[in-house]
Amino acid sequence: MLRDTEKTAQVSDLEGPRPNEEKMVYDWSDGLEETDDSNIYFSPDQGNVIFASAIDGWGFGIDHFATMYAAKLGVRVEILRKTLWGDFFLNGKTKRIMKGAQAKGKKPLFVQFILENLWSLYDTVLVKRDKEKMLKIIDSLNLKIAARDLRHNDPKVHLQAICGQWLPLSQAVLSMVCQKLPGPLQVDSVRIEKLMCGGGRRFDTLPPQSQQLKSAFQECRSEEDVPVIVYISKMFVIDNMSLPRNKQRPLGEEELLQRREDARKRHTLRVANQQQDTKLENQSEMSKESLETGTILLSETTSEEKAEEEGETFLAFARVFSGRIRKGQKLYVLSPKHDPMKALNRENGALGDQTVNELSGHSLTEFEVKDLYLLMGRELEPMESVPAGNVLGIGGLEDLVLKSATLSSTVACPAFTSMTFAAAPIVRVAVEPKHLADMPALVMGMKLLNQADPCVEVLVQETGEHVIVAAGEVHLERCLDDLRERFAKIEINVSEPIVPFRETIIIPPKIDMVNEAIDDINQIQRTRSNISELESEISKDGSLDIKTSNKLSAFKLRACPLPEEVTTLLEENTELMRILDQASVAWLSSRTSEQDTSDRLTCEVLSQLQEFRKRLDAAFTNAGKRWRGATDQIWSFGPKRCGPNMLLNRISGYKRPSIWQCLDEEGTVGSTVLREFDGSVVSGFQLATFAGPLCEEPMMGVCFAIENWTLEEQSNGGKFFSTAQKTGVDLNADNQSILDSNKGPRSENVSVPNSTDSEPYIATVPLDVGYPSPLVLAKSPTSDRSSPSVGSPDVTSPLPQFVGRGYGPLSGQIISTVKEGCRIAFQIQPQRLIAAMYKCDIQATADVLGRVYGVVSRRDGSILREEMREGSAVFDITATLPVAESFGFAEEIRKRTSGLASPQLFFSHWQVVPSDPFWEPSTEEELLHFGDKAENENQALKYMNGIRRRKGLYIDKKTVEHAEKQRTLSKNK
């Protein structure tokens, strides 16, 4: 069909356009119906399915029985492979395999030749316990069962012994792996490029020496001239006793003869010492002392060896992609930050000792291969060399590799992309030693735990707490047990599980708690009591006007919830936002310092950022008219400059450079100039979104729009402060200050030393402004910038920094004002908590469905789907469950269902808690339904108070209300 279409297209091109001919439309799906795609599905007739029972130890594939019955039935093996599974049956008269077993009421071949044999075996061994028939089955299958197993009284032992030899599970799995898994030579070129390109980098942007390594990957060669490339996916821990050098090995014949000779000599010496007279007693005593000394030294050495054998060792689980790795070989450990271009540029690609020392500990470290092991299940086989295409264990890397790394004999090899895991760590606990003297052991133990488990995260919070972050409750318990028993080997105290939450705002609801329409709920009035000491004013439209403490700067800002589509898009592109912020900061810095940045974005990253911008613009367009053009107004993302919150610049007179301007290679700044203290505004926004007002948790899905920003205020007719554009304080090179005395009050000269000039600045500032003393000018290269941790560009300013006595630098006041303004604007809107949610897959029978639903509902979960598994009486239930309510869930559901239901939890998404943490009855219907106190449990309030209590924050809670005298009731006799 495709060939006909191509011929038609070629003929039409040769003949040219025909009049009154309909335009041909080509569909990419043409011909897909005729394409054979059966090899991409799991089907027993394809040989990629194993039928197995782990409890009884048997497993088989279709190939096993096809080979067995081919000679008996006289049918080719290929035909039996295709007909043993499906609607086929054996015609007894013609001895031919025919189709249509179900229509003709015949037994399918799979039932007749496979299942009936298994059913007969189970019936004989477990149900009837017919030992004579069992022995006949063993003889017919030519099995050799140990006499010890035959004498056993448990029929399960008999069944496992028969199945273990007849249909061994290990052999079925191994044969399937050998037949179906692709070999090292079948690696795809696209996969190779993805391995070699991390962080959104494109393959053609790598150096030519790095691109040449692709052929070594594809050919999987092991010659001497081929560079060695090894990838370490994880580090794992084993006991020192499991190492081959510490295992007891059988003695050879020569060693046995030597030991017999030594024992015979010791016996002869002992007899001779007993027969000696008293003259030789002193010599014997001296010899005994020497022997005792030797024994003591031997015992000390033995104790040291035992201590070494009782420890644990880290091995690297790795795969050789190219070359041959050998013991004693020197390789480079490439960290994720390794850039082959920079390494090759040093000394024209040849790394000397000096360059290695410079790069050691940063992105490139040289080491010598010590131990190589072939992983054979539990056993480790020492190897001298391992060729390409094999999986191995490497010793001696515990101090160089944390979790994953790349090993190579050439610096041209890029660092491979890091491993990604489906289960993200979400549950955290704080740990501390029971005895303070064990703190070093705890720190070392947590370091070893972080290295041994690829899914765990270990960190130290700002408060000094040592925190372990795990994927779930079971994973957390395992990590704590390993920390106690294997790594730290001390007693520890564990806090209650710390579950992360997020804070957000929503559109004001139109229906109250009793499903009645809301006329007017004045939430602004309630929020006024929470306003800080900063001078601020809330408008009826929800905007906030706030000033700094010294009234030199004023802001008008507003908070509103981001559209759900935009929030989801920001969550999915965190890495792109981080790259965009770094590129924007580098672009602004290079523009200010008139220097070109050395690190340029690759074409692939630029295309991804452009696509992200288009999708963001489309999401804003779909959200309504009020969001149109918001993409170009983005000031910053937060928190950490890559979070799901946004700061918009809607100031009419301030056209700052867009964050997208760094994507345009030929983009010019034009008249767009960064205003003074621009970085301070961003820093205040970052601080506000990092810790919200509800319970100091990060915000999510919140947009803050700054609608007005003034940096100039007048007092008594004089200029108090002015920017570079509108200056009321003129600082000239001749150290003369000029102020129009006709427009301003009494003023005084203040002299401040200059950091770059030997002569001081002289400025004229007003004094009659209500302050007890004049302002002091202070020029500092970092005083008017944002916090260095935020990473804002260092934009120099022609003006020194104003410092007001009692208030601090203006940059700090702006940071505090923007932070508090964002928090108050957040409180103006309806506030909600966002909880982390687990997706829960439960397998249960029909008898316990009601109990499963009861356990899920008590923990504030919801059932999403319920389906009956085909061919069985088991139901597959999919539910969502808050992470905060998941502790003890698996144990409770097993107890309630007597083990007939087994849940599996993994992190799914974030979900808004529907209840308002500050809700109180406000309408007549709510007062009538809930009463004045509204004593019903508020789930959001319970979460919020729990977090605030853990963080030591204030909790507005009444201890005693309507107390009465206790009465003692006595029983009348």
N, C-alpha and C positions, 0 to 999 in steps of 0.2 A: 504493500500500500504506500509506504514511504517512497519507494523507488518510482512508482507511477506518478506520485505528486511531484517529485523532482524532475522527471522527464517532462511533465506538463509545464512546469515553470520554465524549463529551458526552451521548449518550443515556443512558448508565448513570448519569451524575451527575444528570440530570433525573428519572429514574425512582426514584432512591434505591437503597439496598442491597436485593438480592434474597436471599431465604432459600435456603440450600443451594446457593449459587453459588460456584464456585471463584474465588479472588482472581486478578485479571489481573496478569501480570508484564510490564513493558515493558522491552525491551532497547534500549540505545542504538545497537546495530548493525542494527536493523531498517531495511530499505530500502537498505542500503549495497550489496547485491548488484546492485541495479538502477541504481545511480548510475554515470554515465559518468565514469570517471577516466582515460581514455586520454590526456588532455592532460598528465598529470604524468609520463609515461614518455618515454624517448628512443626514437624509432622513425623510420626514413627517411620513411615515409608521412605522418608528422606535420610533416615539413619542418624538424626540429630536429637532423638528422645530416648531416655533411659527410664524404664519402669523399675522401681526400687522400693525396698523396705529397709530403713535404717535399723529398726528395732530387731528385725530378724536377720539382717545381714545378707540380703540377696539383692541382686540387680541384674538386668539383662536388657539387651536391645533386640531389634528385629533380626539383625544379622546373625545373632547367636542361634536362634531357632531355625532360620533359613538354611544355615549351613548344616544343622543337625538333620532336618527333614529332607534335604535335597536328595541324598542317596536313597533314603527309604521310599520316597514317593516317585523317584525317577524324574524329577522336575529340576530345571536349572535354578541355580541360586538367585540369579537376577530376577526371575519371575516370582519366586517366593518372597523376595524383598519387597516387591510392589503389591503383592496380593495378600500377605499375612495381615496387613492392616487395611481394612476397608470392607465393602459390601461384597465379599467373595466367599464362595463355598466350594467344597470338593464333591463332585458328582461321583457317587460310589459305583455306578455302572460303567461309565466311560472313563473313570479315573482321570478326569480333566477338571481343571479349576475354571469355574464359571462365575459370572456376575449376577447379582440380584438375590442375595441370600435373604434379605429382609422381606422381599415381595413373595418369595416362595416358601417362607417359613423354615429356612435352613439355618444351621449354626454357622456363623462366620468362622473363617479359618483361625482367627485370633482366639476365639472362644474354644474351638475344638482342639487345637493343638497346643495352646499355651495355658489359658486360664483353667481349663478342666484338669490339667496335670497339677497345677498349683493347688487347686481346690481339693483334689484327691489327696495330695500330700498333707495339707493342713487337717483334713478330716481324719486321716489315718493316725497322725501323730498327736494332735491336740485334742480332738473330739473323742474318737473311739479308743485311742491309745492301744492300737493293735500292733504289738511288737513283731509278730510273725510277718505280717504284711509289710511293716516298715523295713524288715530285713530283706524282703524280696525287692522292695523299691531300691534299696541300697545296692543290691547285687545287679539289678537291671541297669542301673546308672553307672556301674563300675566304679563305685566310690569306696574309699578306704577310711572308715570311721574308727577313731581310737577306741580301744576297749574301755578306757575310763569314761568316755562320753556315753557309750552304750549302757554302762552299768548305772548311770545317773538316773535318779527317780523323777527329775523334773523334765516334762516333755518339751519345755522351751529349749533346754540344752540339746535335746535330740534334733529339734527342728533347725536350730542355728548351726549345728554341726553338719547336717545334710545340705542345707542351703549354702553354707560357706564353701563347700566343695563343688556343689553342682552349679550354682549361679553366683560366683564370688562377686561382691559389689566392687571391690577395688579393681579387679580386672576389667569390669564393664566400664568403669569411669576412665581408667587409663587408656583403654582402646578407643573410647570416644574422643578423648583429648588428642590422641595421636592422629585420628582420622579427620577430625573436623576443624580443630584450631589451626589457623594459618601459621606457617613457618616464618622464621626471620627473613627469608628472602622474599616473602610476599608482602612486605611492608609497602604501604601506599605513599606516593610522593607528597600528597597533600598533608598526610600525617607527619611526615618528616619536617616539612616547612613549619607546621604548627608547633612542633616540638622545639625547633630551633629559634622561633620568633616569639618572644614573650613581650607583654605590655603593649599589644596592638602594633607591633613592628612588622613591616613587610619584608619578605625574603629578599627581594632584589635590592633592598637598602643595606644589606649586610656587606662587609668587605669581600672582595673576590676570593681571598683565601678561605673565608668562612663558607662561601657558596660552593667551593670545590669539595667540601666535606660531605655534601649531599650524595655524591657518587659512592663514597665509602659507606654511607648508611645503606644505600640500596643494594650494593654488592655484598655487604656483610663479610668482608674479607678479613683474614687473620694473619696476613704476611707481616714481615718485619718492617717494611717501609710504610705500612698503613698506620695512620694516627690512632691512638687509643682513645675511645670515647665511651664513658661509663656513666650511667645515670643511677643515683641513689634515691629510691622512693621513700624509704623510712629507715629509722634506727630501731632495733629491737634488742631486748635484754635476754641473756641466757646465764645460767649458773656456770661458774668456773669449772665445776665438776663435769659439765657436759662437753668441755673442750677436749679434743683428742689427746693433747699432751698431758692432761690430768687424769685420764682414764686408766684403769688397771688393764694391762695387756698381758696375754699369756706368755710365759717364759719359754724361751727356746731350749733346745737340748744342751747347748754349750753352757747356758746360764744355769741350768739345773745341775750339771756336773760340777760347775764351779762352786755352787752353794753347798753341795754335798761335801766337797773337799774342805771348804771352810768350816763346816760343822764338825767334820772328823778331826781337824786340827784343834778346834776349841775343846773338844772332848778329851783329846790326848793331853793337852796342856792342863786341863782341870785335874785329871788323874795324877799327873806328875807333881802338881802343886800339893796335892793331898799327901803324897808319899815323901815329900822332902822333910828333912829334919828342921829343928828350931833355928839353925843358923841361917836358913834361907827365908825365915818368917819376915824379916825386915824387907827383903827384896820383894817378897810376895805382897806385903802391905803397900810398898811403893807402886808395884804394878797394879794393885787394886785401885789405889788412888788415881793412877793414870787412866785406868779403865773407867773409873767413876767420872773423872773429868771428861773423858771422851763421851761417856754416856750422857752427861749433862749438856755438852755441846750438841750432841746429836738430837737430844730431846728439844733443845731450843730451836735448832734448825727445823725439826719436824713440826713444832708448833707454828713457826712462821709459815711453813709451807701449807699447813692446815688452814691458817688464817687466810692465806692467799686463795686456797682452793674453795673456801666457803664464801668468797665474795661473788660478785656478778660482773659481767663484761658486756659492753655494747658492741653489736655487730651491725654493719650496714647491709641492708637488703638492696642489691643492685643488679643491673643487667648490662651486659657488654653489647654495645651497638656496633662497635667497629674496633678492629685491631685485636691484640692479645695482651691481656694484663698478666704480669709476672711478679713474683715475690722479689723484693729488692728494687723494683722499678720506681723511678721518680716521676710523679704526676703532679698536676695542678688541681687544686680544689677551687672550683669557680662558684662564687656566690651569686645570688640573683642580680646583684648590681654590676656584675662584670660586663664591660663593654669591650668587645674584641677590637673595635676601631681604635680606641685609645691605647690599648695594649700593643697593637701592631705599629702604631705611630711612634712608639718609644724605640729608639735605636733601629729604626727601619725594620721592625718586626722581630728582632732578636733581643730576648730578655737576658740581660746580664745579672750578676749577683746584686748589684746595686739597685736595679729596677725591681727585682723580686723582693728585696727588703723594703722598698718603698711601698709596694702593693700588698705586702704580707699583712694579714689581719684586716684588710679593707675589702677587696674584691677578688684577690688572687693569693693563694697560699700553696707553697710547694711542700710535698711530703713524700715519704718513702713507704711503699707498700710492704706491710709486715706479714700479714696472714691472709690466706685465701682458703675459703671453704666451699665445698659443694654441699648444698642443702638437700639432704636425703631424709625428709620427714623430721624425726627427732634427732637423727644422727648427723654429725658433721664430718665430712671427709676432707682432710687437708689436701690442698692442691698446690702445685708449683706454678701452674699457669692455667688460664681459662680463656678459650677463644671466643670470638664474637658469636652472638646469638644465644648465650647461656645466661642463666640466673645464678648468682653466687652470693656469698657472704664475705665481707671484707672487715678485718679487724684493725684496730689502732686508729680509728677515726672519731672516737668519742669526744676529743677536744677540738675537733675541726669542723664537724658537721652537727647542726642542731636537729633538723628533721629531714631535709632533703638537700641534695647538692648535685653538681655535675663534676665528674673527673675527666681530665683530658691531658694528653701529652703535648698539646699545642694550645697557645693562647688565642688562636684564631677561632676556636670553638666557642660559640655563644652559650650562655647559661640556659638550660632547658626551662620550660614553663613549669611552675610549681604545681603540686598535686591539688586537686579540688575534691572536696568531700560533700556528699549530699546532706549529711547531718551537721548542721551548724551548731557550735557550742552556744547554749542559751541560759543554762542554770549555773549559778555561781555561789560559792560559799567562801567565807573568810576562815582561815585556820591560824592557830597560834600554838606554840608548845605549852604543855602543861607546866613545865619547869623552864624558867627564863634562860637557864644556862644551856638549854638545848636549841636555842635559836640558830646557831650556825649549822647544826645538823638538819634543821627544818629547811633552811635556805638551800643547802646542797641537795636534800631530798626532793624538793620541788623542782630544782633544775634538772635532776635526773628523770623525774616524772614527765616533765615537759619534753624531754628528749626522747623518751621511750614511747609515748603515746602521741600519734600524729593528730588526733582529734581534740586533745585537751589544750587549754590555754592557761598560762600561769602569769600573773602580773602583780605588781605592787601598786596599790592605789595612793592617791595624794595624802590620805590619812595615815599611811604606813601599814595598812592591812595587807596581808598576803592572801591573794584571792586565787581560787581554782575555778575555772569555767569549764563545764562539761556539757555533753550533748543531751543528757537526760538523767533521770534519777538512778537508773541501774548503772549507767556509765560513771556517775558521780560516786556511787558506793564503791565501785571497783577501783577508782582512782584513790579514794581515801584509804582503802585497805592496802593498796600497793604502797602508799606513802608511809603507813604505819609499819608494815611488815617487811618491805623490801628495800626502800630507798632511804627514808629517814631513820627508821627503826627506833622511834620515840613515841611517847604518848602525846596526842594532840587534842586540842579542843576545837570543835567545829561549830560555827554559827548556824543559825537557821538559813535555809536556802534563800538566796537573793535572786529574785526574779526581776528582770528589767521591764519597765513600763515606759510609755511615751505620753506626752501631754499635747493636746490639740484643742481647737475650737471648732464649733459647728455653726451652721446657719440657724438663727433663732427659730425654735420649734413653733408651729402653729397649733398644735394639739397638746393638751395637758395630759397628766397621768391617768385621767379617767376618760380619755378620748373625747374631750370637749374642746371646742374652739377657744383659743386664747385671744382675749381682746387686747390686753396690754399688761406686760410684766416688766416693771422698771428694774432691770438688772444694773443699770448705771448707778442708781441710787444706792444699791447694796455695795457696789464696788468702791464708792467714795470713801468708805470707812477704811479701806485697805491702802489708800494712797499714801505714799511716803511723805517725808517732810519737804521734798522738792516741790517747788511752786508749779502747779499744773492746773489745767482746766479741761473738763470734759464737755464736748459739744453734744447737742441732741442727736446729731447724725453718727455718733460713735467715734469721732476723731478726738485726738488728745493734743493739747497745747502744753508744752512743758519747757521750762527754762533751766539753765545751769544755776548753781548756787550763787555765783557772782553776777548773774543776769546778763552776762556778756553774749550768750548764745541761746537761741530759742528754736524749738522744733515743733512741727505739727505732723503727727504720724497717725496711722490707722492700722489695725490688725483685721484680717479677714481670712477665712479658710481657703486653702488652695483647692482647685478642682481635683476630684479623685484621680482622674486620668493623669494629671500633672504630677501628683504625689507618687503614683506608681511609676511613672517614667523617671522621676528623680531617684527613687529607690533602686531601680534596675541599672542606673548608669552612674553609680558612685565613683567608679574608677575614672570614667570620662570627665566627670566634674573636677576631680583632683588634677587630672592632666590639664584641663582648661584653666584652672586657677594658677597652676605653676607656669603655664605659658603666658597668661595674662600678666602675672607679676614680673616674669622675665622681660616681657615686651615693654612694660611701663618703665622698668629699671633701665633697659637699654635706651629707651627714648629719652629718659631724663639725663642719663650720663653720656649720651651721644656715643654709645658703644653698641656694637652688634652682638647679639647673643650667639654663643657657640652651639648651643643645643637647639636644633630645629626639629619641628614635628615632621614625622614621616607622612608620606602621601596617604597611607592607610588610616593613620590616626586623624589626619585632617578630614578625610572623607567621613569617618565615623563621627567626628564632632559636627560636621556640616549636617549629617543625617540626624544627629541628636537635636540640633537646632531646628531643623524642619519639623521634626515630630513634636517638639515642644511648642513651636509656633502653631501647628495644627491643633494641638490639644487646647491651647489658649483660645484659638478661634472657635472651637466647638463649645467652649464654656460660656460664651456670650459676648456681648458688646463691651462690657466693662473690662474684659481681659484682652481686648485686641491691642496689639502693640506692646504687650507686657514683656515679650522676649527681648526687645532692644532696651528695655528699662531696667533689666536685672542689674543690681548693684553687686550682690554677693549671694552665695549659698551658705547655709549654715545648718548645724554647727560643724566645726572643723573645716569650714569652707567647701564641704562636699556633702552636706546633709540634705534632707528633704524639706528644707525651709528656704524662704526666699526673701530678699530685701530689694524693694523696687525704688527707683529714683523717679519721683513724680514732681520734682521741684521745677517750676516753670523757668527760672532763670539760671539753672545749673545744668549744662549739657556736658557731663563727664564722659570720658572715653568708655565705650561699650566693652564688656568682657569678651565679646566676639570679635573685637577689632584685631586681635592677635592672629586670627585665622586668615585674614586677608594679607597676602604677602606684599601687595603694593598699597596697602592701606596707609593713609596719611591722617595725622591728627587734626590738622586744620585749626579751627578755633577752640576745640575742646581742650580744656585745661583742668587738671585736678585742683580742686579747691583746697585751701588750707584745712588741715585736720580731717581730710577725707578718710584716712586710715583709722582715725579714732572712732568715727561713726561705724565703720565696719567692725572694729573690735568690740564696741558695745553691743552690736547685733549678735556677734558670735557668742559673747558671754550670756546674753539673754536666751538664746536658743539652746545653749548647752545645759542650762538649769532653769526650768520653768518655775512659775510661782506656786503651783499646786504642791509638789513634793520634790522639787529640785531634780526632776528627771528631764532628759532632753525633749525638745519639742519635735513635732512631726506634722507636716501638712499645714503650716502656718505661713502666711504672707504678711510682711510688714511693709507698708508704703509710706515713705517720707514725702509729704506734700509741700512742706515749706521749711526752710532752714535759713536763719539770719545769724550773722556773726557781728552785727553792729547795733549798738544801743546808744541812745542819747540821754543824757542826764543834765538837767539845768541848762539846756541849750548847747552843751559842748559835746564834742566827739569823745566817747569813752574808749572805744576800740574800733579798729578798722582793718580791713584786709588789704592785700596787695593791690587790689583793683580800686578800692575806695579808702585811701589812707588818710587818717586824721593825725597820725604820728609819722613824721617824715624823718627817716634815718639816712643821711647822705654821707658821701665819702669823706667830706671835710669835717665830720663830727659836729655839724651844726643842726640844731633842731628848730624847725620853723612851724609856728602855730598861729593861726589867725586869732589874735587876741580880741577882735571885735565880736567873734562868734562864741568864744568860750570863756569860762570862768577863770579864776586865779589858778595858775599852774606853776609847777616847779620842775627844774631840771634834775634828772636822775642819771647818774653815770654808771655804766656796767662794762666790765672788761670784755673784750672780744677775744674769742678763742683762736681766730686766725690772724688778727691784726694786733699790733702792739698798742694802738690807741683805742680808747674805749668808745662805745656808742654813747651818744647823748640824746635823750628823748625828752619830750615835753608831754606830761600827762596831767590831766585835771585832778584836783584835790578835793573840790567841793562836791563830792558825790555820796556823801553819807558814810564813808569808810574812815576808820580812825587813823589810818596812815596811808601814804601813797603806795601805788603799785610798784613793784620791782620788776625790771626787765631782766630776763635770764635767757641766754642763748645756749642751747645744747643740741648736739646733732641728733639726739634720740628723744628729747623731751616732748616734742610735738608729734611724735609718730605713735603708731599703735604698738601693741605688745609684740616683741619679736617672735613670740611663739605662733602668732597668727600668720606671719609671713607676708605682711603688706609691703609694698615697694617703698624704698627710702627716697622720698621726693623732697628735695631741698627747698627751703623757703627763704625768701629775701628778708623776712621779718624775724626778730627775736621773739621768744616766747614770753607771754605775760604771766606772771605769777601773782595771785592775790593772797595776801596774808590771811591765813585761816582757811583757805579753800584749796590751795595747791595749784599745779599747772592747769591751764585751760584744757589741754588735751585729756588729762585725767578726768576733769569735770565733764567733758563731752562724752567720754566713755561711760561714766556713771549715769549721766542723764539719759543717753540713748538706751542703756540697759534697763534702767527703771522705767523709762517711757514705754519700751516694748513690753515689759511685764504688766504695766497698768493697762495698756491697750489690749493685751491678751485677756486680762481679767474683765474688761468691759463686755466681751463677747461670752456666749455660753461655753463653759469649759467642760472638757471631757478627758478621761483617761483612755489610753490605748493599751490593750493587753496583748501579750504574745500568746499565740494560739498553737496548739498541737493538732495535727491530723491523726486521728485514732482509727486504726483498722482492727476490727474485732471479728473473730471467728467463733460462732456459738451455734448450738443446736436450738431447735424450736422450743424445747422445754424451758430454757432459761432466758428467752428473749425479754420477758417482762422484768426479770431481775437486772439484766444488763441495762435496760432503759432506765430503771430506777437509780442505779449507781451513776449513770451519765447525767441524769437530770439533777441529782443532788449536788453535783459538782459544777453546775451551771454550764453543762455541755449541751450540744444540739446534734441531733441525728440528721445526717445529710442523705444517706442512701442505705437501702437494705435490699439485698438480692440473695436469692437462694442459689447455691452452687449447683450447677447441673450435674446430675448423677449421684447426688449425696443429700443428706439431711442437714447439712451445715449451711448457715446463713453468713454471708459476708456483709458486715455493717461498717459504714464509714461515718465517723462523727468528728466534731471539733470540740476541743477541751482547752480551757485556759491553762497555761503553764503553771500559774500560781495555784491551781486546784489539782494538779496532776500528781502530787506527792502522795504515795500510798495508794494510787488508783489501781495499779496492776494487782497489788496484793488484795485489795478489797473486792475487786471484781472476781478474783479467783475464789475467795472465800464465799462470796454470795452465790456463786454458780457451782460450787464444789469442783472447781477445776475444769468445767466444761466450756469456759470462755477464756480466750487468751488474747489480750490486747497488744498492739504494737504502736508506739508513739514516735512521731518525728515532727520537727518544727515545720509549720505551714505558712503562717502569715501573721500580720498585725490586725487587730479588730477593735473598733471603738466600743468601750463599755457604755451601754445605752443610758444608764442612770447618771444624773447630775450629782456630783459629790456635795454640792451646797443646796440641794433641793429642799424646799420647805413648802407646805401647802399655801397657795396664794390665791386661788379662785374659790368661789363658794362651793363648787362641786368637789374640789379636792378637800376642803375643810370638812364637808359633810361626809366624805368617804374615808379620809384618813384621820380626822381629828386635828386638834391643835398641835399635839406633840409629834404626830407622824412617826410612831415608834417602829414602823416596819424597817427591816434591815436594808440599809443602803449599801449595795455591793461596792460601788465606786468609793464611797466614804470609808468603807472598811479597808480597801486597798490603800487609799491615800494615807489614812492614819497609821497603817502598818509601816509604810515606807518612811513617813515623818518620824515615827517612833524609833525606827532603826537608825535614822540619820541624826537623831538628837534634836529635831526641830520641834517647834511649839505645836501642841495639839489642843484645839478648842473643844474641850470635853468637860462636862459637869460630873464631878465625882458623886455628889449626893443631891438628889432633887426630891422635894416633898417628903422630907424625913419625918418619921413618926416614932413615938416611943414604943419600944418592943414590949409586947405583952407575953406573959408566961401563962400558958394554958395548962391547966391540970385536969386530969380525968376525974369525973365525979364517981365516987364509989358508992 
